[in-house]
Amino acid sequence: MPSEDDGVVAKAYGEYKLATRYVLHWLQCQHQLLLPKSTASLTSTKAFLDAARVLQKKEIGVPTSIISSLREAITKRRKVAIVYRALGAGHYEHDIFVKRLEELLSLLMPLEAASATSYFEPFPQHTFVAKNPFSLLELLADESDNESHLSTDHAPPETNHALPQQRAPQIAPNDDKTPEISLQDDQLEVLAKIILFIYEYDALQAQLRQYATDAARGTLPLPVFATLTSFALKYLMRCVAPIIARDSHQFSDFWGHAYQLHALFPSFAASLAGRDGNVSGPVRFATLGQMIHNFDVYQETKAVEHDHGIYRTTDTVQLLPYRTPDARISVGACGDGKRKELEEDSVVVIMSTIDNIIAERSAMPKPRDTEPGALYRLDTSTPLHLAVEDFLLGLHAQDAPLQSGVVFGVDILLSTHEGFLWADDKLNIQSCHQMATQLSKEMQNSIVPVISAVKLVCEKDHTGGFGLILQALQHLHQDLGAYQRQIHSDMYHEAPWTAGHHMAEMLARAHMAGNIVTCGWSIVPSVLHMYNALRRSDFNIPEIPIMEQMCEVFRESMFLGTIPDRNFHSHYCQATFETKISNGSLQIRKGGKDSFRTKFFHSATLDFHIHKHSMSPRVLCKIFDLPFSTNPNYALKEKMRSAKEENIRSIIAKAKNALFSEFDGPIPVARINQFAIFTLCAGVLNNLSGFNGPNTNRRVKNALDPLHRGVQLVELVLETIVKAPGKLKRGHSLRGIELLQAAAEAFNSVDKSTSLKQQYLWNI
């Protein structure tokens, strides 16, 4: 039951905080004026009593406002003692602190008569609200701010439990380095920060739950939902860790005290956080924290029950039954015994599943990160998996393991899974794991012809780096096959967050490997430039929709941002090589004036995923529609810094809109099947490679295989289109040149009725 003194306590707490700070800041300033070389700061009761004795020794007058404020602080603190006693902890420190303030008053009162300040200066009458340490700026604080770039490692700074510094009196020295005063009895403030976090968390969790429902309806791609959810968990772990105890024992205690504070003094708790309304986080986290901390006990109990023929359900629908909105996890109460039992079973199922995955992987040889092609290997470890793994390592070692990430992660997984399972208040029978498995099959089938093409090149060329490309493709192909062999129907693997993360992982690795064969090799650029020259020159072949769309997709990476209508050969050389004159080589070399230079095809969604869900500068610019630069100027840096100050929920909403366009926009870059594009272009070059016209053998005599020969013929085609018009006899046209006829016929195998969205996008 809420206390009848709730409103009185809330008012008294705010007043004593302001009054105490007003006095101590004045004392701090006087101490610095008298002892400017002293580096001591008033961060303890002993320190400010010593400072008062210095004033006493120097016979420094004390303004009447300071004495009045000190009396006010003592009076109000005695009223708030009821809260400390109700919580059953911390009241001794509070009582001692009040006694120290009384000692301070006894030292300063004799100096009031000598005060040089005759007027009364009351302490500032502002409503006290705890500082919000959960802003995105805290998460994205730059470790360094140099002239070249903004850091992508956004660990928040250490956060002091003290209150924000209030406005100092007019006589304070102008010193920005004055240390912030930290009080010794601020357990309530720590709980206030926890309650503030819970208000923020409940709103964030509701947002993610809605996104899961949108994914069930098909209006939000599952990988986008999973990417945003993983970013949210990383935000929680980075921002909450410095200010909320993370070890097993203190974690549950903190949430328990926060729940008591909110239950007994709801107005007080809400006023501390500057929020209004009910929250359920304290009791929910306390319950989940206890379950997770005792996971090994629950697991043993379940094993004993199993031996006695007692089986608990592992069925997701039974573990997450339909409930009305006011009874769901996000606002549930701990008094529901059946709900608590289902949550216990859910925790055991989720953590047991991850524990089994860890055990299976430990028994398998792990590829080294330094192994060629390791960057393209699938890693299906979700952020929750990693948090649970850290927790279990400590649990098995009987240490006090970190568990905040596990609690938040399990809570979010259950909530979002429920939002997906019961979208529109009816059972959703879609299998998320089956969606991910289907994507893996589609990718594996698309890689096969690419592997065959690269193998053929490797047989002829042992110096061009194609062996590493082949190894990367084969590893990805093997990993996709291994994923398909994993038959899972448990809650963890069926969760939309888990399956969506796996899909994002597949898309990211396929995108990276696809970049190598499309943008890192001459096959696709040469075919697109040849089509463009045949289409926009006087040869004027009929438009092929899929080729037009591909030229637009790769406009930036393969055409330097401009699709030419003249000077086709020089534009090709400029866009593809460092120099205007190409030697026609297929070899991938770094450095030197003839190196291949086509830019890779970029996706912010996959960049987000590959960088472990950090808000990298590139992703930040994508979300806020800012121009990306590896060396941003001052104006761009300020815009990026300003963007980071937005609320986390606002950032995630903007990220959702920006990333969604990469799946269902005009150019859905995150879904483009680059393997299929490569296969199409390789087919065109194979068709062209059979041409044997006059004087062509001299130009392509060093060709080792059909693809090499085709690329070299493309360069000859481009030269001919540019140079031939000036040499043609009257009445003749480009269409009469056999080489160009062969180039046009090479596109006969391309389906003229298909489009990018019909055949060249991954099915998400």
C-alpha positions as a printed Julia matrix, in Angstrom:
764×3 Matrix{Float64}:
  0.0     0.0     0.0
  1.31    3.47   -0.83
  2.32    5.51    2.2
  0.11    8.43    3.24
  3.29   10.49    3.59
  4.15    9.95   -0.09
  3.51   13.51   -1.26
  5.14   15.09    1.8
  8.25   12.95    1.37
  8.55   13.77   -2.33
  8.46   17.5    -1.59
 10.86   17.22    1.35
 13.37   15.15   -0.65
 13.61   17.69   -3.44
 13.96   20.56   -0.96
 16.67   18.95    1.17
 18.71   18.01   -1.88
 18.72   21.57   -3.17
 19.33   23.07    0.27
 22.22   20.71    1.04
 23.88   21.35   -2.28
 23.47   25.08   -1.92
 25.33   25.0     1.41
 28.06   22.61    0.32
 28.76   24.44   -2.91
 29.15   27.68   -0.99
 31.47   25.91    1.43
 33.44   24.43   -1.47
 33.89   27.86   -3.07
 35.03   29.47    0.18
 37.49   26.64    0.75
 39.0    27.15   -2.7
 39.3    30.89   -2.16
 41.09   30.42    1.16
 43.28   27.53    0.03
 43.64   27.91   -3.75
 46.5    25.4    -3.93
 44.49   22.71   -2.19
 43.31   19.92   -4.48
 41.02   18.39   -1.87
 37.34   18.2    -2.81
 34.38   18.03   -0.46
 33.19   14.52   -1.21
 32.78   13.29    2.38
 31.37   14.47    5.69
 34.89   14.72    7.12
 36.0    16.94    4.23
 33.24   19.52    4.6
 33.61   19.61    8.4
 37.34   20.26    7.96
 36.5    23.04    5.5
 34.15   24.6     8.06
 36.96   24.57   10.64
 39.18   26.45    8.17
 36.47   29.14    7.89
 36.22   29.18   11.69
 39.97   29.63   12.05
 40.02   32.45    9.46
 36.89   34.01   11.01
 35.1    34.14    7.66
 31.53   35.44    7.84
 28.69   33.16    6.82
 25.65   34.6     4.97
 22.3    34.23    6.67
 21.01   32.34    3.63
 23.58   29.59    4.23
 22.53   29.14    7.85
 18.84   29.12    6.84
 19.44   26.61    4.06
 21.42   24.34    6.39
 18.6    24.35    8.94
 16.15   23.61    6.12
 18.24   20.67    4.92
 18.38   19.14    8.41
 14.63   19.52    8.95
 13.65   18.06    5.59
 16.13   15.18    5.87
 14.51   14.1     9.13
 11.16   13.88    7.3
 12.64   11.73    4.54
 14.12    9.3     7.08
 10.77    7.49    6.88
 11.69    6.28    3.38
 15.02    4.84    4.46
 13.44    3.02    7.37
 10.68    1.63    5.12
 13.29    0.23    2.74
 15.06   -1.41    5.66
 18.52   -0.43    4.48
 20.66    2.65    4.4
 18.89    4.55    7.21
 21.94    4.38    9.47
 24.02    6.26    6.91
 21.2     8.76    6.53
 20.98    9.35   10.29
 24.75    9.78   10.53
 24.69   12.27    7.66
 22.04   14.34    9.45
 24.23   14.39   12.58
 27.17   15.63   10.52
 25.02   18.44    9.12
 24.1    19.37   12.7
 27.82   19.5    13.57
 28.38   21.71   10.53
 25.6    24.02   11.69
 27.19   24.31   15.15
 30.49   25.34   13.52
 28.97   27.93   11.17
 26.35   29.57   13.42
 28.9    31.58   15.52
 30.22   33.06   12.25
 26.83   34.39   11.15
 27.18   37.6    13.18
 30.4    38.43   11.35
 28.78   37.98    7.98
 29.57   40.6     5.4
 26.37   39.68    3.58
 23.46   41.45    5.21
 20.74   40.43    2.77
 18.89   37.1     2.72
 19.72   34.94   -0.29
 17.44   31.89   -0.37
 18.56   28.66   -2.02
 17.19   28.1    -5.54
 13.61   26.8    -5.56
 13.71   24.4    -8.49
 12.07   21.0    -8.75
 14.64   18.3    -8.3
 14.76   15.6   -10.99
 17.47   12.97  -11.18
 19.81   13.3   -14.14
 18.95   10.98  -17.02
 22.09    8.94  -17.68
 20.29    6.85  -20.29
 20.47    9.27  -23.2
 21.96    8.08  -26.46
 24.74   10.62  -26.01
 25.93    8.62  -23.01
 26.04    5.49  -25.15
 27.7     7.15  -28.11
 30.19    9.34  -26.26
 33.31    9.52  -28.38
 36.43    8.08  -26.84
 38.39   10.48  -28.98
 37.54   13.45  -31.13
 40.27   14.01  -33.64
 40.34   15.75  -36.97
 39.98   12.62  -39.08
 36.93   10.74  -37.84
 34.46   10.07  -35.04
 35.13    6.94  -33.03
 32.97    3.91  -33.69
 33.58    2.5   -30.22
 30.98    4.3   -28.15
 31.59    3.16  -24.59
 29.97    5.57  -22.13
 32.12    7.36  -19.56
 32.12    6.26  -15.95
 29.02    7.67  -14.29
 29.13    9.1   -10.75
 26.2     8.3    -8.51
 26.1    11.93   -7.37
 23.45   14.43   -8.39
 24.1    16.98  -11.13
 25.78   20.12   -9.93
 23.33   22.94   -9.14
 23.83   26.62   -9.89
 26.47   28.1    -7.55
 26.03   31.37   -5.6
 27.25   34.6    -7.17
 30.39   34.71   -5.04
 31.66   31.39   -6.42
 34.93   31.58   -8.33
 34.71   31.02  -12.06
 36.41   27.64  -12.21
 35.03   25.03  -14.57
 37.22   22.4   -12.92
 35.43   22.58   -9.56
 34.72   18.93   -8.7
 31.12   17.82   -8.35
 30.15   17.15   -4.75
 29.07   13.58   -4.03
 26.95   12.95   -0.95
 27.4     9.83    1.16
 23.74    8.99    1.72
 22.56    8.81   -1.87
 21.09    5.31   -1.98
 17.78    6.92   -2.86
 19.4     8.61   -5.8
 20.71    5.29   -7.1
 17.18    3.89   -6.8
 15.88    7.02   -8.53
 18.18    6.32  -11.45
 16.94    2.74  -11.55
 13.32    3.89  -11.59
 14.11    6.45  -14.28
 15.72    3.68  -16.3
 12.63    1.51  -15.87
 10.35    4.21  -17.26
 12.67    4.49  -20.24
 13.02    0.72  -20.53
  9.29    0.01  -20.46
  8.74    2.5   -23.28
 11.64    1.02  -25.25
 10.4    -2.52  -24.7
  6.91   -1.57  -25.88
  8.46   -0.06  -29.01
 10.4    -3.25  -29.76
  7.35   -5.38  -29.06
  5.39   -3.35  -31.6
  8.17   -3.86  -34.14
  7.9    -7.62  -33.55
  4.17   -7.39  -34.22
  4.91   -5.42  -37.41
  7.3    -8.18  -38.46
  4.55  -10.76  -37.91
  2.24   -8.7   -40.13
  4.89   -8.55  -42.83
  5.27   -4.77  -42.68
  8.79   -4.86  -41.21
 11.55   -7.23  -42.39
 12.6    -9.65  -39.67
 16.34   -8.78  -40.04
 15.57   -5.08  -39.5
 13.58   -5.86  -36.35
 16.39   -8.08  -35.05
 19.08   -5.49  -35.83
 17.19   -2.76  -33.97
 16.55   -5.08  -31.02
 20.21   -6.06  -30.79
 21.18   -2.39  -30.86
 18.7    -1.73  -28.04
 20.22   -4.48  -25.88
 23.71   -3.15  -26.5
 22.48    0.3   -25.49
 21.03   -1.1   -22.26
 24.21   -2.96  -21.38
 26.48   -0.01  -22.15
 24.39    2.63  -20.39
 23.11    0.71  -17.4
 26.28   -1.13  -16.44
 28.11    1.86  -14.9
 25.22    2.85  -12.63
 23.38   -0.35  -11.73
 24.98   -3.24   -9.88
 25.52   -6.16  -12.22
 26.66   -8.96   -9.93
 24.1   -11.56   -9.0
 23.54  -10.67   -5.36
 23.3    -6.9    -5.61
 21.29   -7.02   -8.82
 18.21   -8.61   -7.25
 18.58   -6.48   -4.11
 18.61   -3.26   -6.12
 15.51   -4.19   -8.09
 13.82   -5.29   -4.87
 14.53   -1.95   -3.17
 13.39   -0.09   -6.29
 10.14   -2.05   -6.25
  9.61   -1.26   -2.55
 10.26    2.41   -3.16
  7.83    2.51   -6.07
  5.17    0.48   -4.21
  5.32    2.46   -0.95
  6.04    5.91   -2.33
  4.82    5.97   -5.98
  4.54    9.76   -6.2
  7.97   10.15   -4.66
  9.5     7.59   -7.03
  7.83    9.18  -10.05
  8.92   12.66   -9.0
 12.52   11.49   -8.66
 12.46   10.2   -12.22
 10.48   13.14  -13.57
  7.89   10.68  -14.92
  4.33    9.7   -14.15
  2.38    6.45  -14.35
  2.86    2.86  -13.26
  5.82    0.68  -14.15
  6.4    -3.01  -13.52
 10.1    -3.26  -14.23
 11.32   -3.46  -10.61
  9.32   -6.53   -9.7
  9.79   -8.12  -13.13
 13.55   -7.68  -13.09
 13.82   -8.81   -9.48
 11.92  -11.99  -10.37
 13.86  -12.68  -13.58
 17.14  -11.87  -11.85
 16.4   -14.41   -9.15
 15.45  -17.05  -11.72
 18.59  -16.49  -13.77
 20.84  -16.4   -10.72
 19.38  -19.76   -9.62
 19.4   -21.22  -13.13
 21.55  -24.19  -12.11
 19.12  -24.99   -9.28
 16.09  -24.83  -11.59
 17.94  -26.99  -14.09
 18.71  -29.65  -11.48
 15.11  -29.57  -10.23
 13.87  -30.08  -13.76
 16.2   -33.06  -14.2
 14.91  -34.65  -10.97
 11.3   -34.1   -12.06
 12.14  -35.68  -15.41
 13.54  -38.76  -13.66
 10.24  -39.07  -11.77
  8.15  -38.8   -14.91
  7.21  -35.16  -14.42
  7.61  -33.21  -17.64
  7.32  -29.47  -17.96
  6.25  -28.04  -21.26
  8.77  -26.63  -23.7
  6.13  -25.65  -26.24
  6.35  -21.96  -27.06
  2.59  -21.43  -27.36
  2.04  -22.94  -23.9
  4.93  -20.96  -22.39
  3.62  -17.74  -23.93
 -0.18  -18.11  -23.83
 -2.42  -15.34  -25.09
 -3.05  -12.6   -22.55
 -4.83   -9.3   -22.71
 -2.55   -6.26  -23.05
 -2.85   -5.28  -19.38
 -1.66   -8.73  -18.27
  1.34   -9.13  -20.54
  4.95   -9.4   -19.47
  5.58   -5.71  -19.95
  3.02   -4.83  -17.27
  2.54   -8.13  -15.46
  2.44   -8.62  -11.69
  4.47  -11.11   -9.69
  1.42  -12.39   -7.81
  0.35  -14.59  -10.7
  1.71  -17.99   -9.65
  1.01  -19.66  -12.99
  2.72  -16.83  -14.84
  5.77  -17.1   -12.61
  5.94  -20.85  -13.21
  5.78  -20.33  -16.98
  8.49  -17.67  -16.76
 10.69  -20.08  -14.79
 10.19  -22.71  -17.48
 10.9   -20.15  -20.21
 14.14  -19.06  -18.55
 15.27  -22.69  -18.21
 14.39  -23.46  -21.86
 16.19  -20.39  -23.23
 19.32  -20.73  -21.13
 19.5   -24.52  -21.46
 19.3   -24.17  -25.24
 22.15  -21.67  -25.31
 24.14  -23.8   -22.85
 23.76  -26.78  -25.2
 24.87  -24.68  -28.19
 27.98  -23.61  -26.27
 28.76  -27.22  -25.35
 28.33  -28.4   -28.95
 30.58  -25.65  -30.3
 33.27  -26.28  -27.71
 33.54  -29.84  -29.0
 34.09  -28.65  -32.57
 37.31  -27.14  -34.0
 36.94  -23.38  -34.18
 38.26  -21.61  -37.31
 40.91  -19.05  -36.49
 40.11  -15.39  -37.12
 43.38  -15.15  -39.03
 42.41  -17.98  -41.37
 41.81  -16.8   -44.96
 38.1   -16.34  -45.54
 37.23  -16.26  -41.81
 35.54  -12.88  -42.28
 32.93  -14.55  -44.5
 32.01  -17.33  -42.09
 28.61  -17.39  -40.44
 28.51  -16.48  -36.76
 25.05  -17.15  -35.37
 25.85  -16.05  -31.81
 23.17  -13.52  -30.9
 23.82  -10.71  -28.38
 21.7   -12.63  -25.87
 23.74  -15.78  -26.55
 26.96  -13.89  -25.78
 25.51  -12.41  -22.57
 24.34  -15.84  -21.39
 27.71  -17.37  -22.27
 29.51  -14.81  -20.08
 27.04  -15.47  -17.28
 27.39  -19.25  -17.47
 31.18  -19.06  -17.47
 31.01  -17.21  -14.16
 28.31  -19.5   -12.84
 30.3   -22.63  -13.58
 33.34  -21.0   -11.98
 31.19  -20.09   -8.94
 32.05  -16.42   -9.32
 29.55  -13.59   -9.15
 28.7   -13.53  -12.87
 27.46  -10.53  -14.81
 23.75  -10.86  -15.42
 22.2    -7.5   -16.32
 22.5    -8.24  -20.03
 20.94  -11.66  -19.5
 17.97  -10.24  -17.58
 17.3    -7.5   -20.12
 17.87   -9.89  -23.02
 15.57  -12.62  -21.71
 12.89  -10.06  -20.88
 13.06   -8.54  -24.37
 13.12  -11.95  -26.06
  9.99  -13.06  -24.18
  8.15   -9.8   -24.76
  8.95   -9.51  -28.48
  8.29  -13.22  -29.03
  4.88  -12.79  -27.45
  4.23   -9.72  -29.61
  5.09  -11.76  -32.72
  3.22  -14.89  -31.64
 -0.03  -13.09  -30.8
 -0.04  -10.3   -33.38
 -3.56   -8.9   -33.8
 -4.66  -11.02  -30.81
 -4.6   -14.29  -32.72
 -2.02  -17.06  -33.01
  0.63  -16.45  -35.66
  1.7   -19.81  -37.07
  4.73  -18.5   -39.0
  7.97  -20.28  -38.13
 10.78  -17.74  -37.81
 13.45  -20.44  -37.81
 11.98  -21.87  -41.01
 12.23  -18.42  -42.63
 15.92  -18.28  -41.77
 16.48  -21.83  -43.02
 14.76  -21.04  -46.3
 17.0   -18.01  -46.81
 20.08  -20.17  -46.19
 18.94  -22.62  -48.88
 18.35  -19.83  -51.36
 21.8   -18.4   -50.71
 23.52  -21.76  -50.94
 21.94  -22.44  -54.33
 23.0   -19.0   -55.6
 26.63  -19.51  -54.56
 27.09  -22.8   -56.44
 27.5   -21.33  -59.98
 29.81  -18.63  -58.62
 32.04  -21.26  -57.03
 32.13  -23.15  -60.34
 33.15  -20.02  -62.24
 35.91  -19.15  -59.77
 37.18  -22.74  -59.79
 37.59  -22.56  -63.56
 39.64  -19.38  -63.23
 41.75  -20.89  -60.44
 42.7   -23.8   -62.69
 44.31  -21.35  -65.12
 45.44  -18.48  -62.87
 47.34  -19.17  -59.63
 48.55  -15.6   -59.07
 45.46  -13.39  -59.07
 44.13  -14.03  -55.56
 41.25  -16.15  -56.85
 42.16  -19.0   -54.51
 41.25  -16.85  -51.5
 37.97  -15.83  -53.13
 37.16  -19.48  -53.78
 37.96  -20.41  -50.18
 35.71  -17.65  -48.82
 32.81  -18.75  -51.03
 33.27  -22.41  -50.11
 33.32  -21.6   -46.38
 30.11  -19.62  -46.68
 28.53  -22.43  -48.7
 29.52  -24.98  -46.04
 28.24  -22.84  -43.17
 24.87  -22.33  -44.87
 24.59  -26.09  -45.33
 25.45  -26.67  -41.67
 22.74  -24.2   -40.64
 20.14  -26.13  -42.63
 21.06  -29.35  -40.85
 20.18  -27.8   -37.49
 16.56  -28.77  -36.85
 15.26  -26.51  -34.08
 11.76  -25.86  -32.78
 12.59  -24.55  -29.3
 11.61  -21.14  -27.96
 15.06  -19.6   -28.41
 15.51  -20.53  -32.08
 11.89  -19.79  -32.98
 12.06  -16.33  -31.41
 11.84  -13.58  -34.06
 14.87  -11.86  -32.53
 17.03  -15.0   -32.85
 15.91  -16.0   -36.35
 16.0   -12.4   -37.55
 19.55  -12.06  -36.25
 20.54  -15.22  -38.14
 18.99  -13.82  -41.31
 20.85  -10.53  -40.86
 24.06  -12.51  -40.36
 23.49  -14.44  -43.59
 22.7   -11.25  -45.5
 25.8    -9.55  -44.12
 28.2   -12.37  -45.01
 26.61  -12.87  -48.43
 26.82   -9.13  -49.05
 30.52   -9.08  -48.21
 31.3   -12.13  -50.33
 29.1   -10.77  -53.1
 31.02   -7.51  -53.07
 34.22   -9.42  -53.81
 32.86  -11.06  -56.96
 30.81   -8.09  -58.25
 32.73   -4.97  -57.22
 36.14   -6.52  -56.61
 36.44   -8.23  -59.99
 36.06   -7.0   -63.57
 33.26   -9.39  -64.57
 30.22   -7.32  -63.6
 31.7    -3.84  -64.32
 32.78   -4.88  -67.82
 29.35   -6.27  -68.74
 27.47   -3.24  -67.39
 29.75   -0.81  -69.2
 29.43   -2.83  -72.41
 25.62   -2.85  -72.19
 25.56    0.87  -71.48
 27.81    1.62  -74.47
 25.75   -0.55  -76.83
 22.53    1.02  -75.56
 23.52    4.71  -75.52
 25.78    4.79  -78.56
 24.67    4.83  -82.18
 24.51    1.04  -82.04
 21.38    1.51  -79.87
 20.39   -2.02  -78.84
 16.87   -2.36  -77.41
 16.56   -1.6   -73.71
 16.91   -4.56  -71.36
 15.09   -3.68  -68.08
 17.23   -5.81  -65.78
 20.46   -4.38  -67.22
 19.17   -0.82  -66.83
 18.31   -1.54  -63.21
 21.73   -3.04  -62.55
 23.44    0.03  -63.99
 21.39    2.15  -61.61
 22.16   -0.09  -58.63
 25.9     0.13  -59.26
 25.91    3.76  -60.42
 28.14    4.9   -57.55
 30.41    1.89  -57.26
 30.97    1.13  -60.96
 30.17    4.36  -62.84
 31.62    7.03  -60.52
 28.09    8.32  -59.97
 27.39    9.14  -63.63
 26.24    6.75  -66.35
 27.97    8.03  -69.52
 26.49    8.57  -72.98
 29.88    9.13  -74.67
 33.59    8.43  -74.09
 32.62    4.95  -72.97
 36.11    3.48  -73.02
 37.85    6.17  -71.0
 34.98    6.27  -68.49
 35.27    2.5   -68.04
 39.0     2.77  -67.41
 38.58    5.67  -65.0
 35.82    3.93  -63.06
 37.52    0.54  -62.96
 41.25    1.26  -62.83
 43.53    3.92  -61.38
 44.6     5.11  -64.83
 42.72    6.02  -67.99
 44.49    3.34  -70.0
 43.74   -0.2   -68.88
 46.03   -3.11  -69.57
 42.98   -5.37  -69.66
 44.24   -7.52  -66.83
 41.91   -9.41  -64.52
 44.5    -9.67  -61.79
 43.54   -8.09  -58.47
 46.52   -6.05  -57.34
 46.84   -3.44  -54.59
 48.77   -0.27  -55.22
 50.32    0.85  -58.44
 48.72    2.87  -61.16
 46.93   -0.14  -62.69
 45.19   -1.41  -59.53
 41.49   -2.29  -59.55
 39.55    0.44  -57.79
 35.81   -0.15  -58.04
 34.11    0.86  -54.77
 32.27   -1.75  -52.77
 28.49   -1.75  -52.64
 27.37   -0.52  -49.21
 24.44   -1.33  -46.94
 23.95    0.5   -43.63
 21.86   -2.37  -42.25
 24.64   -4.86  -42.77
 27.29   -2.39  -41.64
 25.26   -2.05  -38.43
 25.27   -5.83  -38.02
 28.92   -6.45  -38.91
 30.06   -3.8   -36.41
 28.28   -5.6   -33.55
 25.38   -3.14  -33.58
 27.49   -0.08  -32.83
 26.3     3.24  -34.17
 29.22    3.77  -36.55
 29.61    7.18  -38.25
 28.46    5.67  -41.55
 25.27    4.28  -40.02
 24.65    7.49  -38.08
 24.87    9.5   -41.31
 22.52    7.06  -43.02
 19.93    7.35  -40.26
 20.02   11.15  -40.1
 20.43   11.67  -43.85
 23.84   13.28  -43.5
 26.65   13.09  -46.07
 29.16   10.48  -44.99
 32.85   11.32  -44.98
 35.85    9.48  -43.58
 37.28   12.92  -42.8
 34.28   15.04  -41.74
 34.64   18.79  -41.42
 33.68   20.69  -38.28
 30.11   21.37  -39.43
 29.45   17.68  -40.15
 30.99   16.66  -36.83
 28.64   19.02  -35.0
 25.62   17.67  -36.86
 26.64   14.13  -35.97
 27.21   15.1   -32.36
 23.8    16.76  -32.23
 22.19   13.64  -33.69
 23.6    11.56  -30.84
 21.77   13.67  -28.28
 18.37   12.37  -29.35
 16.41    9.97  -27.17
 17.18    6.29  -27.79
 13.61    5.54  -28.85
 13.73    8.39  -31.35
 17.02    7.09  -32.71
 15.61    3.58  -33.11
 12.5     4.92  -34.85
 14.67    6.86  -37.31
 16.9     3.81  -37.78
 13.85    1.7   -38.55
 12.75    4.05  -41.34
 16.26    4.35  -42.78
 17.02    0.63  -42.7
 13.57   -0.33  -43.98
 14.29    1.53  -47.23
 17.24   -0.82  -47.82
 14.81   -3.74  -47.92
 11.8    -2.23  -49.67
 13.01    1.01  -51.25
 13.75    1.92  -54.87
 17.15    0.22  -54.54
 16.86   -2.44  -51.8
 20.6    -2.76  -51.29
 20.37   -5.12  -48.3
 18.43   -7.72  -50.31
 20.31   -7.66  -53.62
 21.56  -11.11  -54.62
 24.99  -10.24  -55.94
 25.75  -13.9   -56.67
 22.87  -14.01  -59.17
 24.08  -10.77  -60.74
 27.57  -12.21  -61.11
 26.19  -15.4   -62.67
 24.17  -13.38  -65.18
 27.16  -11.26  -66.19
 29.47  -14.28  -66.35
 27.0   -15.88  -68.77
 27.14  -12.8   -71.02
 30.96  -12.9   -71.05
 30.95  -16.62  -71.81
 28.71  -15.92  -74.8
 31.02  -13.15  -75.99
 34.22  -15.15  -75.47
 33.4   -17.4   -78.41
 33.85  -14.55  -80.89
 36.88  -14.95  -83.18
 36.96  -12.02  -85.54
 39.81  -10.51  -87.55
 42.56   -8.95  -85.44
 40.96  -10.03  -82.15
 43.37  -12.84  -81.33
 46.22  -10.35  -81.18
 44.39   -8.37  -78.51
 43.24  -11.31  -76.41
 46.02  -13.82  -76.95
 46.9   -13.95  -73.23
 43.39  -14.96  -72.16
 43.53  -17.96  -69.84
 39.83  -18.82  -69.72
 36.48  -17.66  -71.17
 35.92  -15.01  -68.47
 39.37  -13.49  -68.99
 38.83  -13.52  -72.73
 35.36  -11.98  -72.4
 36.62   -9.08  -70.27
 39.38   -8.32  -72.75
 36.89   -8.41  -75.62
 34.69   -5.92  -73.72
 37.51   -3.41  -73.71
 37.91   -3.93  -77.45
 34.15   -3.41  -77.88
 34.32   -0.1   -75.99
 37.31    1.08  -78.03
 35.51    0.2   -81.25
 32.32    2.06  -80.28
 34.34    5.2   -79.55
 36.82    5.08  -82.46
 34.92    3.39  -85.3
 32.44    6.2   -86.16
 35.27    8.36  -87.47
 36.55    5.57  -89.7
 33.3     4.23  -91.13
 32.64    4.62  -94.83
 29.58    6.5   -96.0
 26.45    4.38  -95.6
 27.97    2.11  -92.98
 27.06    2.07  -89.27
 28.19    0.5   -86.03
 25.62   -2.24  -86.52
 27.66   -3.58  -89.39
 30.71   -4.34  -87.25
 30.92   -8.05  -86.42
 32.47   -7.54  -82.96
 29.63   -5.25  -81.91
 27.07   -7.64  -83.35
 28.62  -10.43  -81.26
 28.54   -8.18  -78.18
 24.84   -7.47  -78.69
 24.08  -11.15  -79.27
 25.84  -12.0   -76.0
 22.84  -10.46  -74.22
 20.37  -12.8   -75.94
 20.57  -15.14  -72.94
 19.3   -12.37  -70.62
 15.58  -12.57  -69.83
 14.1    -9.37  -71.27
 10.93   -9.68  -69.19
 12.47  -10.05  -65.74
 13.35   -7.31  -63.26
 15.6    -6.84  -60.26
 12.76   -7.36  -57.78
 11.53  -10.51  -59.49
 14.69  -12.61  -59.57
 17.65  -10.77  -58.05
 16.54  -10.05  -54.48
 16.75  -12.36  -51.49
 13.3   -13.46  -50.32
 12.86  -11.88  -46.89
